[in-house]
Amino acid sequence: MADIAIRNHPEAQRYEITLDGHLAGFADYMLTDGLITFTHTEIDPAYEGQGLGSQLVRAALDDVRATGERTVLPLCPFVKAWIQRHPDYMDLLYGQQS
């Protein structure tokens, strides 16, 4: 079984996913007061089709939710589409809070 790890690297402003210690992909972001803007998500072609992009986005959004400090602006088409397919994450979106 593969060892998958997902970590936030604030110094690089991105979440990274590794598979057996090898960088498999990342989700870039920008931070402003109260907002995290996901700008780009990329999975290495060697790792495509394994669901790693979905795992990466879910973990990143779970981390955002856990801190409770920011809302999400998904400029990245992959992140935006993922949230649309998972309505239980819509509450994180910028402008969706009541």
C-alpha positions as CSV (number, residue, x, y, z in Angstrom):
1,M,0.0,0.0,0.0
2,A,1.3,3.4,-1.0
3,D,2.2,6.0,1.7
4,I,0.3,9.2,0.9
5,A,1.1,12.4,2.8
6,I,-0.5,15.8,2.4
7,R,1.1,18.8,4.1
8,N,0.7,22.6,4.0
9,H,3.9,24.4,3.2
10,P,3.1,28.0,4.1
11,E,6.6,29.2,3.1
12,A,5.8,28.1,-0.5
13,Q,2.1,29.0,-0.2
14,R,1.0,25.5,-1.3
15,Y,-0.3,22.2,-0.1
16,E,1.7,19.3,-1.4
17,I,0.8,15.6,-1.8
18,T,3.6,13.0,-1.8
19,L,3.4,9.3,-2.7
20,D,6.0,7.1,-1.1
21,G,8.1,10.2,-0.4
22,H,7.9,11.6,-3.9
23,L,6.2,14.9,-4.8
24,A,3.1,13.9,-6.7
25,G,1.3,17.3,-6.9
26,F,0.5,20.6,-5.2
27,A,-2.2,23.2,-4.8
28,D,-0.9,26.8,-4.9
29,Y,-2.7,29.5,-2.9
30,M,-2.5,33.1,-1.9
31,L,-3.5,34.4,1.6
32,T,-5.1,37.7,2.5
33,D,-7.0,38.7,5.6
34,G,-9.8,36.2,6.0
35,L,-9.3,34.6,2.6
36,I,-7.4,31.8,0.9
37,T,-7.4,31.9,-2.9
38,F,-6.5,28.6,-4.6
39,T,-4.8,29.6,-7.9
40,H,-3.5,26.4,-9.4
41,T,-3.5,22.7,-8.8
42,E,-1.2,20.2,-10.5
43,I,-0.7,16.5,-10.3
44,D,2.5,15.1,-12.0
45,P,1.4,13.1,-15.1
46,A,3.1,10.0,-13.7
47,Y,0.5,10.0,-10.8
48,E,-2.6,11.1,-12.7
49,G,-5.7,8.9,-12.5
50,Q,-5.1,7.8,-8.9
51,G,-7.5,10.3,-7.3
52,L,-4.6,12.2,-5.7
53,G,-5.9,15.6,-6.9
54,S,-9.2,14.9,-5.1
55,Q,-7.4,13.8,-1.9
56,L,-5.2,16.9,-2.0
57,V,-8.1,19.3,-2.4
58,R,-10.2,17.6,0.3
59,A,-7.3,17.7,2.8
60,A,-6.5,21.4,2.0
61,L,-10.2,22.4,2.4
62,D,-10.4,20.3,5.6
63,D,-7.4,22.2,6.9
64,V,-9.0,25.5,6.0
65,R,-12.2,24.4,7.8
66,A,-10.3,23.3,10.9
67,T,-8.6,26.6,11.4
68,G,-11.8,28.5,10.8
69,E,-9.8,31.6,9.9
70,R,-10.5,32.0,6.2
71,T,-13.0,31.5,3.5
72,V,-12.1,30.0,0.1
73,L,-11.9,31.7,-3.3
74,P,-11.3,28.9,-5.9
75,L,-9.8,30.5,-8.9
76,C,-8.3,27.2,-9.8
77,P,-10.8,25.4,-12.1
78,F,-10.0,22.0,-10.5
79,V,-10.7,23.2,-6.9
80,K,-13.9,25.0,-8.1
81,A,-15.2,21.9,-9.9
82,W,-14.3,19.7,-6.9
83,I,-16.3,22.0,-4.5
84,Q,-19.3,21.9,-6.9
85,R,-19.2,18.1,-6.8
86,H,-19.0,18.2,-3.0
87,P,-21.8,20.5,-1.7
88,D,-20.8,19.9,1.9
89,Y,-17.8,22.2,1.2
90,M,-19.9,25.1,-0.2
91,D,-20.0,26.8,3.2
92,L,-16.3,27.5,2.9
93,L,-16.7,29.6,-0.2
94,Y,-16.2,33.3,-0.1
95,G,-19.6,35.1,0.0
96,Q,-21.5,32.0,1.1
97,Q,-21.4,32.6,4.8
98,S,-24.6,33.8,6.5
